[in-house]
């Protein structure tokens, strides 16, 4: 675990481990991460089972707290090819605390670099910005 000099944020090893399992073994549909401010560390907040839906994923993003998340999105192209893309979502609702928003914003790029294999990044402040239409549009 290495601390980030810019924001002092460390990344818990479990974050990388679970992401690798999502990417390589597809053990999870999504992972939600949170910053534990008390210990200055990014931790795993919730693991989505492979059969959980996108609605299950969006339902577990808190309405007034920031989170990072990755979602493994399966889709079929116009040519009828089955594909998947790993989305990184920076969830920062308008109603969350300013300090929290700043902490998540300043730690995001470094945390994202720890997760090798992210294909699409989205920033969202409310659920409409991560609607299924937007996800599909960014995946194709």
C-alpha positions in Angstrom: 0.0 0.0 0.0 1.5 3.3 -1.0 0.3 6.7 0.2 -0.2 9.4 -2.3 1.8 12.5 -1.5 -0.7 14.8 -3.1 -3.7 13.8 -1.1 -2.2 11.4 1.4 -4.6 8.7 0.3 -3.6 5.1 0.3 -5.3 2.4 -1.7 -6.2 -0.8 0.3 -4.8 -3.9 -1.4 -8.3 -5.5 -1.5 -9.4 -2.8 -4.0 -6.8 -4.0 -6.6 -7.4 -7.6 -5.8 -11.2 -7.5 -6.3 -10.8 -5.4 -9.4 -8.5 -8.1 -10.9 -11.1 -10.7 -10.1 -13.8 -8.6 -11.8 -11.6 -8.1 -14.8 -10.1 -11.6 -15.2 -12.6 -14.0 -13.6 -15.7 -11.9 -13.8 -16.5 -12.8 -10.2 -18.3 -9.4 -9.8 -20.6 -7.3 -11.9 -19.5 -4.1 -10.1 -17.5 -2.8 -7.2 -18.2 0.4 -5.2 -15.3 2.0 -3.4 -15.3 4.6 -0.6 -12.6 6.7 1.0 -12.4 6.1 4.7 -11.4 9.6 5.8 -10.5 8.5 9.3 -7.7 6.2 8.0 -7.1 8.0 4.7 -7.6 4.9 2.6 -9.7 3.8 -0.3 -11.6 0.7 0.7 -14.1 -1.7 -1.0 -17.6 -0.6 0.0 -19.7 -3.1 -1.9 -19.2 -6.0 -4.3 -22.0 -6.7 -6.9 -22.6 -10.4 -7.7 -22.3 -11.4 -11.4 -26.1 -11.7 -11.7 -26.8 -8.3 -10.3 -28.2 -5.7 -12.7 -27.2 -2.1 -13.6 -30.2 -1.0 -11.5 -28.9 -2.9 -8.5 -25.6 -1.0 -9.0 -27.1 2.5 -9.2 -29.3 1.7 -6.2 -26.3 1.3 -4.0 -24.7 4.6 -4.8 -25.6 6.9 -1.8 -27.7 9.9 -2.6 -25.5 12.3 -0.7 -22.0 10.7 -0.4 -19.2 10.4 -3.0 -18.0 7.1 -4.2 -15.8 5.5 -6.9 -17.2 2.5 -8.7 -16.4 0.1 -11.5 -19.0 -1.6 -13.5 -18.5 -4.4 -16.0 -21.0 -3.7 -18.8 -22.0 -6.4 -21.2 -23.5 -5.3 -24.5 -24.1 -6.5 -28.1 -22.8 -4.4 -31.0 -24.8 -3.6 -34.1 -22.8 -6.5 -35.8 -24.2 -8.8 -33.1 -20.9 -9.3 -31.3 -21.0 -9.7 -27.5 -18.6 -7.4 -25.8 -18.0 -5.9 -22.4 -16.4 -2.7 -21.2 -15.2 -1.8 -17.7 -16.5 1.6 -16.7 -15.0 3.8 -13.9 -17.6 6.0 -12.4 -16.7 9.0 -10.2 -19.9 9.6 -8.2 -20.0 13.0 -6.6 -23.6 14.1 -5.9 -24.3 17.8 -5.5 -25.6 17.2 -2.0 -22.4 15.6 -0.7 -20.0 17.6 1.5 -17.6 20.0 -0.2 -14.7 18.5 1.6 -15.6 15.0 0.5 -16.0 16.2 -3.1 -12.6 17.7 -3.0 -11.0 14.6 -1.5 -12.5 12.3 -4.1 -11.6 14.7 -6.9 -8.0 15.0 -5.8 -7.5 11.3 -5.3 -9.4 10.0 -8.4 -6.6 9.9 -11.1 -4.2 8.1 -8.8 -6.8 5.6 -7.7 -7.9 5.0 -11.3 -4.2 4.3 -12.3 -4.2 1.4 -9.7 -7.0 -0.3 -11.6 -5.4 -1.4 -14.9 -8.0 -2.2 -17.5 -10.6 0.6 -17.2 -12.0 1.5 -20.6 -14.5 4.3 -20.0 -14.7 7.0 -17.4 -17.8 8.8 -16.3 -18.3 11.6 -13.8 -21.7 11.9 -12.3 -23.4 14.2 -9.9 -26.9 12.7 -10.2 -28.4 9.5 -11.5 -29.5 10.9 -14.8 -25.8 11.3 -15.8 -25.3 7.5 -15.5 -28.5 6.4 -17.0 -28.4 3.2 -19.1 -28.7 5.2 -22.3 -25.6 7.1 -21.5 -23.7 3.9 -20.5 -24.8 2.3 -23.8 -23.8 5.3 -25.8 -20.3 5.4 -24.2 -19.8 1.7 -24.6 -20.3 1.5 -28.4 
